[in-house]
């Protein structure tokens, strides 16, 4: 994760998390019947196909939300200052920027 942060690469697999949220939102229940699950998968796949077609055409993808851009900048500042911080202070700084709400 340290090297990913230094290189400016996302720290989490937000794409997988977003796909999971889309599927949960589409199904609307925790334990769907098999046919409702299959229909939900088909709808989610159709949306993914549209997004992929937009990518192939060269359209820009979704823009990262400003709050996440700022959090990435704060994390990079903390990581770059690693040698000047106490380990507990360093870890607390990281934790403040990655806590899920």
Buried (B, 14 or more C-beta within 10 A) or exposed (E): EEEEBEEEEEBEEEEEEEBEEBBEEBBEEEEBEEEBBEBBEEBBEEEEEEEEEEEEEEEEEEEEEEEEEEBBEBBBEBBEEEEEBEEEEBEEBBEEBEEEE
